[in-house]
Each structure stands twice: as C-alpha cells, then as structure tokens.
Amino acid sequence: MQTVTDLPGHDRRYALSSEKLMRETGWRPQTPFEEGLQANIEWYRSNPG
C-alpha cells in the first residue's frame, strides 16, 4: 500500500450540512445543537457504563 498526499481543498467534501434536508423537506431540529450536545455530554457523564 502506498500513501499519497491529499488533494488541496479535499476536506471541504466531508463537511456536513442539513441545509438541503431542511430546504427540500421542511424538516427542522427540535433541539438547538448546543443544547442537544450539552444534554448528550451530561447523559454520558451520568451513565459511564
């Protein structure tokens, strides 16, 4: 196997966005990202197992 250098600007291809989903289906998140992230972190801290 041979490793090659990445293409310039290649990282942009991996960026995620829900804009198309919202535009085409009208879907909207019920919880703001920051609030959901904090709740997720708190759950994992409370449930270490």
N, CA, C and O atoms as a Tripos MOL2 file, in Angstrom:
@<TRIPOS>MOLECULE
protein
  196   195    49     0     0
PROTEIN
NO_CHARGES

@<TRIPOS>ATOM
      1 N           0.8470   -1.1810    0.0000 N.3       1 MET1
      2 CA          0.0000    0.0000    0.0000 C.3       1 MET1
      3 C           0.8850    1.2350    0.0000 C.2       1 MET1
      4 O           1.8970    1.2820    0.7000 O.2       1 MET1
      5 N           0.5030    2.2300   -0.7850 N.am      2 GLN2
      6 CA          1.2710    3.4580   -0.8810 C.3       2 GLN2
      7 C           0.4090    4.6320   -0.4500 C.2       2 GLN2
      8 O          -0.7180    4.7880   -0.9200 O.2       2 GLN2
      9 N           0.9430    5.4650    0.4510 N.am      3 THR3
     10 CA          0.2330    6.6480    0.9110 C.3       3 THR3
     11 C           0.5200    7.8030   -0.0380 C.2       3 THR3
     12 O           1.6620    8.0110   -0.4500 O.2       3 THR3
     13 N          -0.5220    8.5500   -0.3810 N.am      4 VAL4
     14 CA         -0.3590    9.7140   -1.2530 C.3       4 VAL4
     15 C          -0.8390   10.9640   -0.5250 C.2       4 VAL4
     16 O          -1.6250   10.8680    0.4170 O.2       4 VAL4
     17 N          -0.3780   12.1190   -0.9480 N.am      5 THR5
     18 CA         -0.8120   13.3600   -0.3060 C.3       5 THR5
     19 C          -2.2550   13.6480   -0.7000 C.2       5 THR5
     20 O          -2.7100   13.2790   -1.7820 O.2       5 THR5
     21 N          -2.9470   14.3050    0.1900 N.am      6 ASP6
     22 CA         -4.3390   14.6470   -0.0400 C.3       6 ASP6
     23 C          -4.4380   15.7680   -1.0720 C.2       6 ASP6
     24 O          -3.4890   16.5260   -1.2740 O.2       6 ASP6
     25 N          -5.5860   15.8630   -1.7150 N.am      7 LEU7
     26 CA         -5.7970   16.9100   -2.7030 C.3       7 LEU7
     27 C          -6.1070   18.2400   -2.0070 C.2       7 LEU7
     28 O          -6.7780   18.2440   -0.9750 O.2       7 LEU7
     29 N          -5.6400   19.3480   -2.5400 N.am      8 PRO8
     30 CA         -5.9560   20.6520   -1.9420 C.3       8 PRO8
     31 C          -7.4730   20.8710   -1.8980 C.2       8 PRO8
     32 O          -8.1700   20.6340   -2.8850 O.2       8 PRO8
     33 N          -7.9700   21.3200   -0.7560 N.am      9 GLY9
     34 CA         -9.3970   21.5820   -0.6230 C.3       9 GLY9
     35 C         -10.2440   20.3530   -0.4260 C.2       9 GLY9
     36 O         -11.4710   20.4490   -0.3990 O.2       9 GLY9
     37 N          -9.6300   19.2130   -0.2880 N.am     10 HIS10
     38 CA        -10.3520   17.9490   -0.1830 C.3      10 HIS10
     39 C         -11.2350   17.8850    1.0570 C.2      10 HIS10
     40 O         -12.2990   17.2670    1.0160 O.2      10 HIS10
     41 N         -10.8230   18.5060    2.1560 N.am     11 ASP11
     42 CA        -11.5860   18.4430    3.4050 C.3      11 ASP11
     43 C         -12.9870   19.0260    3.2640 C.2      11 ASP11
     44 O         -13.8980   18.6110    3.9800 O.2      11 ASP11
     45 N         -13.1740   19.9660    2.3690 N.am     12 ARG12
     46 CA        -14.4910   20.5710    2.2070 C.3      12 ARG12
     47 C         -15.5280   19.5480    1.7670 C.2      12 ARG12
     48 O         -16.7180   19.7340    2.0230 O.2      12 ARG12
     49 N         -15.1140   18.4970    1.1270 N.am     13 ARG13
     50 CA        -16.0410   17.4750    0.6520 C.3      13 ARG13
     51 C         -16.6770   16.7060    1.8080 C.2      13 ARG13
     52 O         -17.7250   16.0840    1.6330 O.2      13 ARG13
     53 N         -16.0630   16.7410    2.9710 N.am     14 TYR14
     54 CA        -16.5470   15.9700    4.1060 C.3      14 TYR14
     55 C         -17.3850   16.8000    5.0730 C.2      14 TYR14
     56 O         -17.8610   16.2730    6.0780 O.2      14 TYR14
     57 N         -17.5710   18.0640    4.7960 N.am     15 ALA15
     58 CA        -18.3700   18.9210    5.6680 C.3      15 ALA15
     59 C         -19.8400   18.4930    5.5820 C.2      15 ALA15
     60 O         -20.3530   18.2210    4.4960 O.2      15 ALA15
     61 N         -20.4990   18.4400    6.7190 N.am     16 LEU16
     62 CA        -21.8990   18.0470    6.7660 C.3      16 LEU16
     63 C         -22.7790   19.2720    6.9430 C.2      16 LEU16
     64 O         -22.4130   20.2140    7.6470 O.2      16 LEU16
     65 N         -23.9130   19.2560    6.3180 N.am     17 SER17
     66 CA        -24.8680   20.3380    6.4460 C.3      17 SER17
     67 C         -26.2680   19.7640    6.2960 C.2      17 SER17
     68 O         -26.4940   18.8690    5.4820 O.2      17 SER17
     69 N         -27.1980   20.2750    7.0760 N.am     18 SER18
     70 CA        -28.5880   19.8240    6.9570 C.3      18 SER18
     71 C         -29.4040   20.8170    6.1330 C.2      18 SER18
     72 O         -30.6300   20.7120    6.0850 O.2      18 SER18
     73 N         -28.7460   21.7780    5.4850 N.am     19 GLU19
     74 CA        -29.4580   22.7900    4.7120 C.3      19 GLU19
     75 C         -30.3390   22.1830    3.6190 C.2      19 GLU19
     76 O         -31.4950   22.5780    3.4700 O.2      19 GLU19
     77 N         -29.8060   21.2300    2.8570 N.am     20 LYS20
     78 CA        -30.5870   20.6310    1.7770 C.3      20 LYS20
     79 C         -31.7870   19.8790    2.3350 C.2      20 LYS20
     80 O         -32.8840   19.9730    1.7860 O.2      20 LYS20
     81 N         -31.5950   19.1440    3.4040 N.am     21 LEU21
     82 CA        -32.6890   18.4150    4.0410 C.3      21 LEU21
     83 C         -33.7870   19.3800    4.4770 C.2      21 LEU21
     84 O         -34.9670   19.1340    4.2270 O.2      21 LEU21
     85 N         -33.4030   20.4710    5.1260 N.am     22 MET22
     86 CA        -34.3840   21.4480    5.5890 C.3      22 MET22
     87 C         -35.0890   22.1170    4.4100 C.2      22 MET22
     88 O         -36.3050   22.3040    4.4380 O.2      22 MET22
     89 N         -34.3400   22.4700    3.3930 N.am     23 ARG23
     90 CA        -34.9080   23.1430    2.2270 C.3      23 ARG23
     91 C         -35.8860   22.2320    1.4790 C.2      23 ARG23
     92 O         -36.9630   22.6770    1.0830 O.2      23 ARG23
     93 N         -35.5220   20.9770    1.2860 N.am     24 GLU24
     94 CA        -36.3290   20.0880    0.4600 C.3      24 GLU24
     95 C         -37.4600   19.3820    1.1980 C.2      24 GLU24
     96 O         -38.4280   18.9540    0.5690 O.2      24 GLU24
     97 N         -37.3570   19.2520    2.5120 N.am     25 THR25
     98 CA        -38.3960   18.5280    3.2440 C.3      25 THR25
     99 C         -39.1180   19.3720    4.2850 C.2      25 THR25
    100 O         -40.1770   18.9820    4.7750 O.2      25 THR25
    101 N         -38.5460   20.5350    4.6270 N.am     26 GLY26
    102 CA        -39.1520   21.3710    5.6530 C.3      26 GLY26
    103 C         -38.7970   20.9280    7.0660 C.2      26 GLY26
    104 O         -39.2850   21.5010    8.0400 O.2      26 GLY26
    105 N         -37.9440   19.9040    7.1790 N.am     27 TRP27
    106 CA        -37.5340   19.4140    8.4940 C.3      27 TRP27
    107 C         -36.7620   20.4860    9.2510 C.2      27 TRP27
    108 O         -35.9840   21.2340    8.6580 O.2      27 TRP27
    109 N         -36.9750   20.5570   10.5450 N.am     28 ARG28
    110 CA        -36.2290   21.4550   11.4190 C.3      28 ARG28
    111 C         -35.8990   20.6900   12.6970 C.2      28 ARG28
    112 O         -36.7260   19.9100   13.1690 O.2      28 ARG28
    113 N         -34.7040   20.8930   13.2720 N.am     29 PRO29
    114 CA        -34.3650   20.2100   14.5220 C.3      29 PRO29
    115 C         -35.2460   20.7070   15.6630 C.2      29 PRO29
    116 O         -35.5800   21.8900   15.7270 O.2      29 PRO29
    117 N         -35.6200   19.8040   16.5590 N.am     30 GLN30
    118 CA        -36.4460   20.1750   17.7100 C.3      30 GLN30
    119 C         -35.6050   20.8000   18.8120 C.2      30 GLN30
    120 O         -36.1150   21.5760   19.6210 O.2      30 GLN30
    121 N         -34.3230   20.4680   18.8480 N.am     31 THR31
    122 CA        -33.4160   20.9430   19.8890 C.3      31 THR31
    123 C         -32.2490   21.6630   19.2400 C.2      31 THR31
    124 O         -31.6390   21.1300   18.3130 O.2      31 THR31
    125 N         -31.9230   22.8680   19.7080 N.am     32 PRO32
    126 CA        -30.7380   23.5550   19.1650 C.3      32 PRO32
    127 C         -29.4790   22.7080   19.3880 C.2      32 PRO32
    128 O         -29.3840   21.9950   20.3870 O.2      32 PRO32
    129 N         -28.5260   22.7820   18.4750 N.am     33 PHE33
    130 CA        -27.3350   21.9500   18.5250 C.3      33 PHE33
    131 C         -26.6120   22.0350   19.8650 C.2      33 PHE33
    132 O         -26.2960   21.0080   20.4650 O.2      33 PHE33
    133 N         -26.3490   23.2440   20.3340 N.am     34 GLU34
    134 CA        -25.5880   23.4170   21.5780 C.3      34 GLU34
    135 C         -26.3100   22.7880   22.7670 C.2      34 GLU34
    136 O         -25.6800   22.1780   23.6300 O.2      34 GLU34
    137 N         -27.6370   22.9400   22.8080 N.am     35 GLU35
    138 CA        -28.4320   22.3620   23.8940 C.3      35 GLU35
    139 C         -28.4120   20.8370   23.8320 C.2      35 GLU35
    140 O         -28.2630   20.1720   24.8580 O.2      35 GLU35
    141 N         -28.5610   20.2890   22.6370 N.am     36 GLY36
    142 CA        -28.5360   18.8380   22.4700 C.3      36 GLY36
    143 C         -27.1720   18.2510   22.7870 C.2      36 GLY36
    144 O         -27.0750   17.1780   23.3820 O.2      36 GLY36
    145 N         -26.1180   18.9520   22.3890 N.am     37 LEU37
    146 CA        -24.7670   18.4880   22.6770 C.3      37 LEU37
    147 C         -24.5330   18.4430   24.1820 C.2      37 LEU37
    148 O         -23.9890   17.4690   24.7020 O.2      37 LEU37
    149 N         -24.9420   19.4950   24.8770 N.am     38 GLN38
    150 CA        -24.7690   19.5340   26.3330 C.3      38 GLN38
    151 C         -25.5570   18.4130   27.0100 C.2      38 GLN38
    152 O         -25.0520   17.7720   27.9310 O.2      38 GLN38
    153 N         -26.7790   18.1760   26.5630 N.am     39 ALA39
    154 CA        -27.5930   17.0920   27.1320 C.3      39 ALA39
    155 C         -26.9290   15.7400   26.8900 C.2      39 ALA39
    156 O         -26.9360   14.8740   27.7650 O.2      39 ALA39
    157 N         -26.3590   15.5640   25.7080 N.am     40 ASN40
    158 CA        -25.6710   14.3200   25.3760 C.3      40 ASN40
    159 C         -24.4620   14.1150   26.2830 C.2      40 ASN40
    160 O         -24.2610   13.0160   26.7990 O.2      40 ASN40
    161 N         -23.6690   15.1400   26.4810 N.am     41 ILE41
    162 CA        -22.4970   15.0590   27.3580 C.3      41 ILE41
    163 C         -22.9170   14.7170   28.7790 C.2      41 ILE41
    164 O         -22.3080   13.8640   29.4250 O.2      41 ILE41
    165 N         -23.9550   15.3830   29.2610 N.am     42 GLU42
    166 CA        -24.4410   15.1160   30.6240 C.3      42 GLU42
    167 C         -24.9270   13.6800   30.7640 C.2      42 GLU42
    168 O         -24.6940   13.0470   31.7940 O.2      42 GLU42
    169 N         -25.6080   13.1540   29.7320 N.am     43 TRP43
    170 CA        -26.0880   11.7770   29.7950 C.3      43 TRP43
    171 C         -24.9070   10.8110   29.9160 C.2      43 TRP43
    172 O         -24.9300    9.9030   30.7470 O.2      43 TRP43
    173 N         -23.8800   11.0040   29.0930 N.am     44 TYR44
    174 CA        -22.7170   10.1150   29.1390 C.3      44 TYR44
    175 C         -21.9810   10.2230   30.4730 C.2      44 TYR44
    176 O         -21.4570    9.2230   30.9640 O.2      44 TYR44
    177 N         -21.9310   11.3860   31.0540 N.am     45 ARG45
    178 CA        -21.2900   11.5380   32.3630 C.3      45 ARG45
    179 C         -22.0910   10.8320   33.4520 C.2      45 ARG45
    180 O         -21.5170   10.3020   34.4030 O.2      45 ARG45
    181 N         -23.4170   10.8220   33.3150 N.am     46 SER46
    182 CA        -24.2750   10.1760   34.3030 C.3      46 SER46
    183 C         -24.3920    8.6700   34.0870 C.2      46 SER46
    184 O         -24.8590    7.9540   34.9720 O.2      46 SER46
    185 N         -23.9730    8.1820   32.9160 N.am     47 ASN47
    186 CA        -24.1120    6.7630   32.5670 C.3      47 ASN47
    187 C         -22.7780    6.2230   32.0530 C.2      47 ASN47
    188 O         -22.6770    5.8520   30.8830 O.2      47 ASN47
    189 N         -21.7540    6.1730   32.9070 N.am     48 PRO48
    190 CA        -20.4260    5.7750   32.4510 C.3      48 PRO48
    191 C         -20.3340    4.3210   31.9520 C.2      48 PRO48
    192 O         -19.4210    3.9870   31.1970 O.2      48 PRO48
    193 N         -21.2400    3.4880   32.3560 N.am     49 GLY49
    194 CA        -21.2010    2.0830   31.9650 C.3      49 GLY49
    195 C         -21.6770    1.8900   30.5700 C.2      49 GLY49
    196 O         -21.7100    0.7610   30.0790 O.2      49 GLY49
@<TRIPOS>BOND
     1     1     2 1
     2     2     3 1
     3     3     4 2
     4     3     5 am
     5     5     6 1
     6     6     7 1
     7     7     8 2
     8     7     9 am
     9     9    10 1
    10    10    11 1
    11    11    12 2
    12    11    13 am
    13    13    14 1
    14    14    15 1
    15    15    16 2
    16    15    17 am
    17    17    18 1
    18    18    19 1
    19    19    20 2
    20    19    21 am
    21    21    22 1
    22    22    23 1
    23    23    24 2
    24    23    25 am
    25    25    26 1
    26    26    27 1
    27    27    28 2
    28    27    29 am
    29    29    30 1
    30    30    31 1
    31    31    32 2
    32    31    33 am
    33    33    34 1
    34    34    35 1
    35    35    36 2
    36    35    37 am
    37    37    38 1
    38    38    39 1
    39    39    40 2
    40    39    41 am
    41    41    42 1
    42    42    43 1
    43    43    44 2
    44    43    45 am
    45    45    46 1
    46    46    47 1
    47    47    48 2
    48    47    49 am
    49    49    50 1
    50    50    51 1
    51    51    52 2
    52    51    53 am
    53    53    54 1
    54    54    55 1
    55    55    56 2
    56    55    57 am
    57    57    58 1
    58    58    59 1
    59    59    60 2
    60    59    61 am
    61    61    62 1
    62    62    63 1
    63    63    64 2
    64    63    65 am
    65    65    66 1
    66    66    67 1
    67    67    68 2
    68    67    69 am
    69    69    70 1
    70    70    71 1
    71    71    72 2
    72    71    73 am
    73    73    74 1
    74    74    75 1
    75    75    76 2
    76    75    77 am
    77    77    78 1
    78    78    79 1
    79    79    80 2
    80    79    81 am
    81    81    82 1
    82    82    83 1
    83    83    84 2
    84    83    85 am
    85    85    86 1
    86    86    87 1
    87    87    88 2
    88    87    89 am
    89    89    90 1
    90    90    91 1
    91    91    92 2
    92    91    93 am
    93    93    94 1
    94    94    95 1
    95    95    96 2
    96    95    97 am
    97    97    98 1
    98    98    99 1
    99    99   100 2
   100    99   101 am
   101   101   102 1
   102   102   103 1
   103   103   104 2
   104   103   105 am
   105   105   106 1
   106   106   107 1
   107   107   108 2
   108   107   109 am
   109   109   110 1
   110   110   111 1
   111   111   112 2
   112   111   113 am
   113   113   114 1
   114   114   115 1
   115   115   116 2
   116   115   117 am
   117   117   118 1
   118   118   119 1
   119   119   120 2
   120   119   121 am
   121   121   122 1
   122   122   123 1
   123   123   124 2
   124   123   125 am
   125   125   126 1
   126   126   127 1
   127   127   128 2
   128   127   129 am
   129   129   130 1
   130   130   131 1
   131   131   132 2
   132   131   133 am
   133   133   134 1
   134   134   135 1
   135   135   136 2
   136   135   137 am
   137   137   138 1
   138   138   139 1
   139   139   140 2
   140   139   141 am
   141   141   142 1
   142   142   143 1
   143   143   144 2
   144   143   145 am
   145   145   146 1
   146   146   147 1
   147   147   148 2
   148   147   149 am
   149   149   150 1
   150   150   151 1
   151   151   152 2
   152   151   153 am
   153   153   154 1
   154   154   155 1
   155   155   156 2
   156   155   157 am
   157   157   158 1
   158   158   159 1
   159   159   160 2
   160   159   161 am
   161   161   162 1
   162   162   163 1
   163   163   164 2
   164   163   165 am
   165   165   166 1
   166   166   167 1
   167   167   168 2
   168   167   169 am
   169   169   170 1
   170   170   171 1
   171   171   172 2
   172   171   173 am
   173   173   174 1
   174   174   175 1
   175   175   176 2
   176   175   177 am
   177   177   178 1
   178   178   179 1
   179   179   180 2
   180   179   181 am
   181   181   182 1
   182   182   183 1
   183   183   184 2
   184   183   185 am
   185   185   186 1
   186   186   187 1
   187   187   188 2
   188   187   189 am
   189   189   190 1
   190   190   191 1
   191   191   192 2
   192   191   193 am
   193   193   194 1
   194   194   195 1
   195   195   196 2
@<TRIPOS>SUBSTRUCTURE
     1 MET1         2 RESIDUE 1 A MET
     2 GLN2         6 RESIDUE 1 A GLN
     3 THR3        10 RESIDUE 1 A THR
     4 VAL4        14 RESIDUE 1 A VAL
     5 THR5        18 RESIDUE 1 A THR
     6 ASP6        22 RESIDUE 1 A ASP
     7 LEU7        26 RESIDUE 1 A LEU
     8 PRO8        30 RESIDUE 1 A PRO
     9 GLY9        34 RESIDUE 1 A GLY
    10 HIS10       38 RESIDUE 1 A HIS
    11 ASP11       42 RESIDUE 1 A ASP
    12 ARG12       46 RESIDUE 1 A ARG
    13 ARG13       50 RESIDUE 1 A ARG
    14 TYR14       54 RESIDUE 1 A TYR
    15 ALA15       58 RESIDUE 1 A ALA
    16 LEU16       62 RESIDUE 1 A LEU
    17 SER17       66 RESIDUE 1 A SER
    18 SER18       70 RESIDUE 1 A SER
    19 GLU19       74 RESIDUE 1 A GLU
    20 LYS20       78 RESIDUE 1 A LYS
    21 LEU21       82 RESIDUE 1 A LEU
    22 MET22       86 RESIDUE 1 A MET
    23 ARG23       90 RESIDUE 1 A ARG
    24 GLU24       94 RESIDUE 1 A GLU
    25 THR25       98 RESIDUE 1 A THR
    26 GLY26      102 RESIDUE 1 A GLY
    27 TRP27      106 RESIDUE 1 A TRP
    28 ARG28      110 RESIDUE 1 A ARG
    29 PRO29      114 RESIDUE 1 A PRO
    30 GLN30      118 RESIDUE 1 A GLN
    31 THR31      122 RESIDUE 1 A THR
    32 PRO32      126 RESIDUE 1 A PRO
    33 PHE33      130 RESIDUE 1 A PHE
    34 GLU34      134 RESIDUE 1 A GLU
    35 GLU35      138 RESIDUE 1 A GLU
    36 GLY36      142 RESIDUE 1 A GLY
    37 LEU37      146 RESIDUE 1 A LEU
    38 GLN38      150 RESIDUE 1 A GLN
    39 ALA39      154 RESIDUE 1 A ALA
    40 ASN40      158 RESIDUE 1 A ASN
    41 ILE41      162 RESIDUE 1 A ILE
    42 GLU42      166 RESIDUE 1 A GLU
    43 TRP43      170 RESIDUE 1 A TRP
    44 TYR44      174 RESIDUE 1 A TYR
    45 ARG45      178 RESIDUE 1 A ARG
    46 SER46      182 RESIDUE 1 A SER
    47 ASN47      186 RESIDUE 1 A ASN
    48 PRO48      190 RESIDUE 1 A PRO
    49 GLY49      194 RESIDUE 1 A GLY
